[in-house]
């Protein structure tokens, strides 16, 4: 359980990092930590997040040119991942549960990826709520490039910036 892990390391700095569905889970864990009597993480690093399964986000903002995650993948993924659960539950679609108590966030994505709207709208919402947030938008990469584009200049840049972000908020 999340609570047991956080209690075990109560005096440690905790940063949650994830790509795609892992970023979704990182944000869900952070939201759950606000509801429980546990300490919240120091910061979140969210790469190419899937923040909405409810359909509330408009993903048709711009042309998608993502060879890794094609347009239309969310319907079958939603059925596998969620089954008959409520898609509007903030533990499934965490963008619906964003509030000002969340820790600082570092959000990355590619402009042409299928989930661009998830990252960009999360950034906008966090910024409007006064959450410290950095948003890095790349071009000509791909979904989850931050960790899967091993040895590319873009990946190196994002990983270095992610580490700097974590170090910055681990010292507070």
N, C-alpha and C positions, 0 to 999 in steps of 0.2 A: 504494500500500500504506500501511496505517496506520503501520507502523514508519518508513517514509521520511518521512512528514509530521511525525511527532513528533521524529525526529532532526533534521530541518531547523530546527525551532523549539525546540531543546532548552532554551534559556534563557527561553522565553516561558511565560506562564501559560496553561494550556489548560483550558477548561471545555467539557464536552460537554452540549449542549442538544437535546432532541427531543420531539416529540409522537407518541403512538401507536406506529406501527412505527418511526418515527425515534427514539423513546425506547428502544425495543428495541435498535436498532443502537447507540445511545450507550452503553447498558449493556454490550452485547457487546464494543464497542471497549475499554471500561474493563477488562473481564474479560481480554481478550486482552493488554492492556498489562501485566497482572500476570504473565502467563506468559512474556512476552518480556523482553528486556533494555532495554526502553524506559521512559521516565518515565511514570508514571500521570498522568491528568488531576488538576487541583486539586479539581474538584468536578463533580457531575452535576446537571442540572435535567431531570427526567423528568415530562412532562405526559401523563396518560392512557395510561400505558405498556401495551403488550401484552408481558407478561413470561413468559407461559406458552402454548406451543402443545402441550404434552404431555398436557394433561388432568388434571394433578395438582391444580390449583386448583378449588375448588368455587365456581362463579360463580352459584349459586342462593341465595346468602346472603339476598338481599332482592329486592324487586320492581324490575325494570328498567323505566325510563321514559325511554329514550334515543332521540330521533328521528333521530340521526345514524348510530349503529351499532346495528343491531337484533340481538336475541338470535339465535343460530344463524349469524352471519356467519363465525365462526371456521373452520367446516368447509371452505367453499369457499376462504377465504383461505389456510388451511393448505395446501391442495392446490396453489394457484397459487404461493405464496411458498416452500414447502419441497419440494414434489414428493415424492420417495421417500426423502428424508433422514430420519435418526433424530430424531423430535420431542423426545426426551429429551436431546439434545445441548445443553449449556449455551450454545452459540453460536447456538442457535435459540430455546430456552426459558431465557433467562438467569437466571430466578429459581432454577434448579437449580444455578447456579454461584456464588451469592452467598457471599462470605467476608469476613472482618474486615479484609482489606487494601484493600478498596475505599475510594475517597475519599468525603467527605461528599456527601449527596444531598438534594435538594429535590424532593419528589414532590407532584404535584397531581392531583386528579381530581374528578369530580362523584359525589356519593353514589348517584345513580340511573343512572349510566352502565353499559353492558354490561361494561366492563373494570374496574369498581370493585375487584373481588377481586384483580386483578393489582397495582394500586397499593397497596392496603391490606396485602396479604400481603408485598409487597416491603418496605414500611415496617416491618412487624412483624419480619420476618426481619433486616433491617438493624439495627434497634434492639436486638434480642436479641444480635446479634454485636458490639455496641458501636460501630457505625459512627455518626458524627454524621449525623443525619437529621431533616429537617423534613417534616411531612406536612400539606398543606392540603387539606381536604375541603370542597368547595362544594356547595350545594344549588340546584336550579332553574337550572342551566346545562346543559351538554351535553358530550359527548365532545370532547376537545381544545379546549375553550373558551379555554384560556390564550392561544392565538395566533390562533384562528379567530374569536373573538368580538370582532372589532375594534371599538374605541370603546365597549365596554360597561364599566360600573364594575368588574365582576368581572375582566375581562381587564386593565384598568388596574392593579388591585390586585395581581394575580398577577405581571404583568410587572415592576412596581416591586419586589415582594418577591424575584423571581427575580434581578433585577439586584443588589439588596442582598446576596443570598446569594453571587452570583458575586464581587462586590467583596470581601466578607469573606474568601473562601478564595483569592482571587488575591493577596492581600497576605501570605500565609503563606509 
